[in-house]
Amino acid sequence: MKFLKGCLITLMICIGISFIGYLLFKNSVINNLESSNSNVKQSWTNYTENLKERNAELSKQNFKNDSLKFYWNKAKSIALSECSKELEFNEYKINQFVMSDSLNSTLNEKINLSLDNYNQNVREYNTYRVRFP
């Protein structure tokens, strides 16, 4: 009887320790996901601020290219709240015309760095998310 009591007590202690370990692990994973998600949101905010700054700089320049003017005007109407194919395509076209017309925009490097930072944060978030279903 004492042996059975000892086994049951040991089993209960193991179950309790396992449950506490599970809760601590779960909280750690949730905190890491929230932290990664906030990094992604902050990176996106930095990227959109740089886009707005670049658009303000472009508004001061006289466009020789009507296509650039078209895509620049279209950029004003695109919502920057989330990444979309329309935004990506429009930014691609603006960058293409800015580079071909040799318009000096000091913000292009800053925009590219902020976009790389955003992509890296999203990649890290997705990788962590895949590891823990």
VENMO-V632263 format. One record per residue. N is the residue number from 1. RES is the residue in one small letter. SS is DSSP state (2 for helix, 1 for strand, 0 for the rest). PSI is psi in radians with two decimals (* if undefined). D_FIRST is the distance of its C-alpha to the first C-alpha in Angstrom with 2 decimals. Layout:
# VENMO-V632263
n;res;ss;psi;d_first
N;RES;SS;PSI;D_FIRST
N;RES;SS;PSI;D_FIRST
This chain:
# VENMO-V632263
n;res;ss;psi;d_first
1;m;0;-0.73;0.00
2;k;2;-0.63;3.81
3;f;2;-0.74;5.33
4;l;2;-0.74;5.13
5;k;2;-0.78;6.27
6;g;2;-0.72;8.61
7;c;2;-0.75;9.91
8;l;2;-0.73;10.67
9;i;2;-0.75;12.34
10;t;2;-0.74;14.21
11;l;2;-0.75;15.30
12;m;2;-0.72;16.55
13;i;2;-0.74;18.40
14;c;2;-0.74;19.96
15;i;2;-0.75;21.07
16;g;2;-0.79;22.52
17;i;2;-0.72;24.36
18;s;2;-0.73;25.65
19;f;2;-0.75;26.91
20;i;2;-0.73;28.65
21;g;2;-0.72;30.16
22;y;2;-0.79;31.42
23;l;2;-0.74;33.05
24;l;2;-0.74;34.72
25;f;2;-0.75;35.98
26;k;2;-0.77;37.28
27;n;2;-0.67;39.14
28;s;2;-0.78;40.63
29;v;2;-0.78;41.90
30;i;2;-0.76;43.36
31;n;2;-0.70;45.09
32;n;2;-0.71;46.52
33;l;2;-0.74;47.84
34;e;2;-0.69;49.41
35;s;2;-0.78;50.97
36;s;2;-0.70;52.37
37;n;2;-0.70;53.67
38;s;2;-0.59;55.44
39;n;2;-0.70;56.99
40;v;2;-0.79;58.31
41;k;2;-0.71;59.78
42;q;2;-0.69;61.39
43;s;2;-0.71;62.88
44;w;2;-0.70;64.31
45;t;2;-0.77;65.80
46;n;2;-0.74;67.45
47;y;2;-0.80;68.82
48;t;2;-0.60;70.31
49;e;2;-0.70;71.84
50;n;2;-0.65;73.49
51;l;2;-0.76;74.80
52;k;2;-0.70;76.28
53;e;2;-0.73;77.87
54;r;2;-0.72;79.32
55;n;2;-0.63;80.67
56;a;2;-0.67;82.32
57;e;2;-0.70;83.91
58;l;2;-0.51;85.10
59;s;2;-0.41;86.63
60;k;0;-0.25;89.02
61;q;0;2.67;90.28
62;n;0;2.08;93.00
63;f;0;2.31;91.77
64;k;0;-0.42;94.12
65;n;0;2.13;91.83
66;d;2;-0.54;91.53
67;s;2;-0.72;88.27
68;l;2;-0.73;86.69
69;k;2;-0.71;87.92
70;f;2;-0.87;86.44
71;y;2;-0.56;82.96
72;w;2;-0.76;83.11
73;n;2;-0.64;83.96
74;k;2;-0.59;81.20
75;a;2;-0.53;78.71
76;k;2;-0.48;79.43
77;s;2;-0.17;78.24
78;i;0;2.31;75.00
79;a;0;2.31;71.87
80;l;0;0.28;70.08
81;s;0;-0.43;66.80
82;e;0;2.78;65.28
83;c;0;2.32;66.24
84;s;0;2.83;68.19
85;k;2;-0.60;70.28
86;e;2;-0.78;73.34
87;l;2;-0.82;72.70
88;e;2;-0.83;72.08
89;f;2;-0.75;75.22
90;n;2;-0.76;77.32
91;e;2;-0.65;76.24
92;y;2;-0.81;76.94
93;k;2;-0.72;80.45
94;i;2;-0.82;81.15
95;n;2;-0.67;80.10
96;q;2;-0.80;82.17
97;f;2;-0.62;85.29
98;v;2;-0.74;84.75
99;m;2;-0.70;84.56
100;s;2;-0.55;87.52
101;d;0;-0.02;89.68
102;s;0;0.66;88.74
103;l;0;2.27;87.94
104;n;0;1.94;86.52
105;s;0;1.94;83.24
106;t;0;-0.21;81.39
107;l;2;-0.15;78.31
108;n;2;-0.76;77.78
109;e;2;-0.70;75.87
110;k;2;-0.71;73.83
111;i;2;-0.78;73.04
112;n;2;-0.71;72.04
113;l;2;-0.72;69.72
114;s;2;-0.59;68.07
115;l;2;-0.71;67.68
116;d;2;-0.72;66.13
117;n;2;-0.76;63.73
118;y;2;-0.82;62.82
119;n;2;-0.69;62.28
120;q;2;-0.76;60.08
121;n;2;-0.67;57.90
122;v;2;-0.72;57.60
123;r;2;-0.78;56.71
124;e;2;-0.75;53.95
125;y;2;-0.84;52.59
126;n;2;-0.67;52.66
127;t;2;-0.78;51.03
128;y;2;-0.68;48.16
129;r;2;-0.66;47.90
130;v;2;-0.61;47.71
131;r;2;-0.57;44.95
132;f;0;1.71;42.61
133;p;0;*;42.87
